[in-house]
Amino acid sequence: RRLVDDSVSVLRELFGVGSPLELGYQAWRNAELMVPDQVYSDEDLEELDPGESPLLLDLGIPYIPAS
């Protein structure tokens, strides 16, 4: 409870957030990196996670594009 109260205080006092409706988010998932000195087949390369940017989530708050 203390963490929540402190977080709300910081949002209000330092960042001027007056309501949860003023919140938004930015999210992404970095691409999976290849391990140095490891040999990859074409199939291995296709399986690497390419990442996602923006990563759109249903958080109930708007996505804010990076500026």
ChimeraX commands (.cxc) that place a marker at each C-alpha (Angstrom):
marker #1 position 0.00,0.00,0.00 radius 0.5
marker #1 position 2.86,2.37,0.79 radius 0.5
marker #1 position 4.45,1.79,-2.62 radius 0.5
marker #1 position 1.16,2.61,-4.35 radius 0.5
marker #1 position 0.67,5.75,-2.25 radius 0.5
marker #1 position 4.23,6.91,-2.94 radius 0.5
marker #1 position 3.85,6.21,-6.68 radius 0.5
marker #1 position 0.62,8.19,-6.86 radius 0.5
marker #1 position 2.24,11.08,-4.97 radius 0.5
marker #1 position 5.19,11.17,-7.38 radius 0.5
marker #1 position 2.90,11.08,-10.42 radius 0.5
marker #1 position 0.80,13.91,-9.03 radius 0.5
marker #1 position 3.44,16.15,-7.49 radius 0.5
marker #1 position 6.44,15.70,-9.79 radius 0.5
marker #1 position 4.82,14.86,-13.11 radius 0.5
marker #1 position 1.54,16.75,-12.78 radius 0.5
marker #1 position -0.65,13.73,-13.52 radius 0.5
marker #1 position -4.07,14.58,-12.16 radius 0.5
marker #1 position -5.95,11.50,-13.31 radius 0.5
marker #1 position -5.28,7.96,-14.56 radius 0.5
marker #1 position -6.90,9.09,-17.82 radius 0.5
marker #1 position -3.78,11.18,-18.47 radius 0.5
marker #1 position -1.49,8.13,-18.51 radius 0.5
marker #1 position -0.17,6.44,-21.63 radius 0.5
marker #1 position 2.55,3.97,-22.50 radius 0.5
marker #1 position 5.31,3.14,-24.96 radius 0.5
marker #1 position 6.37,-0.49,-25.37 radius 0.5
marker #1 position 8.61,-2.61,-27.57 radius 0.5
marker #1 position 10.31,-5.99,-27.60 radius 0.5
marker #1 position 13.94,-6.04,-28.71 radius 0.5
marker #1 position 15.03,-8.43,-31.42 radius 0.5
marker #1 position 16.75,-11.63,-30.31 radius 0.5
marker #1 position 20.50,-11.29,-30.87 radius 0.5
marker #1 position 22.72,-13.92,-32.43 radius 0.5
marker #1 position 25.31,-15.46,-30.14 radius 0.5
marker #1 position 28.85,-14.49,-31.21 radius 0.5
marker #1 position 30.89,-17.31,-32.78 radius 0.5
marker #1 position 27.81,-19.52,-33.21 radius 0.5
marker #1 position 26.98,-20.84,-36.68 radius 0.5
marker #1 position 23.34,-20.43,-37.69 radius 0.5
marker #1 position 21.45,-22.32,-40.38 radius 0.5
marker #1 position 18.77,-20.54,-42.41 radius 0.5
marker #1 position 16.15,-22.26,-40.25 radius 0.5
marker #1 position 17.88,-21.06,-37.06 radius 0.5
marker #1 position 17.89,-17.50,-38.37 radius 0.5
marker #1 position 14.18,-17.68,-39.20 radius 0.5
marker #1 position 13.43,-18.77,-35.63 radius 0.5
marker #1 position 15.12,-15.76,-34.04 radius 0.5
marker #1 position 12.60,-13.33,-32.58 radius 0.5
marker #1 position 12.62,-10.20,-34.78 radius 0.5
marker #1 position 11.22,-8.09,-31.95 radius 0.5
marker #1 position 8.32,-5.72,-32.25 radius 0.5
marker #1 position 8.21,-1.95,-32.20 radius 0.5
marker #1 position 5.78,-0.63,-31.34 radius 0.5
marker #1 position 4.49,-3.42,-29.15 radius 0.5
marker #1 position 0.79,-2.69,-28.85 radius 0.5
marker #1 position -0.79,-3.98,-25.66 radius 0.5
marker #1 position -4.32,-3.78,-24.29 radius 0.5
marker #1 position -3.56,-1.93,-21.06 radius 0.5
marker #1 position -6.69,0.18,-21.04 radius 0.5
marker #1 position -4.60,3.31,-21.59 radius 0.5
marker #1 position -3.54,4.93,-24.87 radius 0.5
marker #1 position -0.32,4.14,-26.71 radius 0.5
marker #1 position 1.92,7.22,-27.08 radius 0.5
marker #1 position 4.14,7.01,-30.21 radius 0.5
marker #1 position 7.81,7.84,-29.61 radius 0.5
marker #1 position 8.69,11.32,-30.74 radius 0.5
marker link #1:1,2 radius 0.2
marker link #1:2,3 radius 0.2
marker link #1:3,4 radius 0.2
marker link #1:4,5 radius 0.2
marker link #1:5,6 radius 0.2
marker link #1:6,7 radius 0.2
marker link #1:7,8 radius 0.2
marker link #1:8,9 radius 0.2
marker link #1:9,10 radius 0.2
marker link #1:10,11 radius 0.2
marker link #1:11,12 radius 0.2
marker link #1:12,13 radius 0.2
marker link #1:13,14 radius 0.2
marker link #1:14,15 radius 0.2
marker link #1:15,16 radius 0.2
marker link #1:16,17 radius 0.2
marker link #1:17,18 radius 0.2
marker link #1:18,19 radius 0.2
marker link #1:19,20 radius 0.2
marker link #1:20,21 radius 0.2
marker link #1:21,22 radius 0.2
marker link #1:22,23 radius 0.2
marker link #1:23,24 radius 0.2
marker link #1:24,25 radius 0.2
marker link #1:25,26 radius 0.2
marker link #1:26,27 radius 0.2
marker link #1:27,28 radius 0.2
marker link #1:28,29 radius 0.2
marker link #1:29,30 radius 0.2
marker link #1:30,31 radius 0.2
marker link #1:31,32 radius 0.2
marker link #1:32,33 radius 0.2
marker link #1:33,34 radius 0.2
marker link #1:34,35 radius 0.2
marker link #1:35,36 radius 0.2
marker link #1:36,37 radius 0.2
marker link #1:37,38 radius 0.2
marker link #1:38,39 radius 0.2
marker link #1:39,40 radius 0.2
marker link #1:40,41 radius 0.2
marker link #1:41,42 radius 0.2
marker link #1:42,43 radius 0.2
marker link #1:43,44 radius 0.2
marker link #1:44,45 radius 0.2
marker link #1:45,46 radius 0.2
marker link #1:46,47 radius 0.2
marker link #1:47,48 radius 0.2
marker link #1:48,49 radius 0.2
marker link #1:49,50 radius 0.2
marker link #1:50,51 radius 0.2
marker link #1:51,52 radius 0.2
marker link #1:52,53 radius 0.2
marker link #1:53,54 radius 0.2
marker link #1:54,55 radius 0.2
marker link #1:55,56 radius 0.2
marker link #1:56,57 radius 0.2
marker link #1:57,58 radius 0.2
marker link #1:58,59 radius 0.2
marker link #1:59,60 radius 0.2
marker link #1:60,61 radius 0.2
marker link #1:61,62 radius 0.2
marker link #1:62,63 radius 0.2
marker link #1:63,64 radius 0.2
marker link #1:64,65 radius 0.2
marker link #1:65,66 radius 0.2
marker link #1:66,67 radius 0.2
view
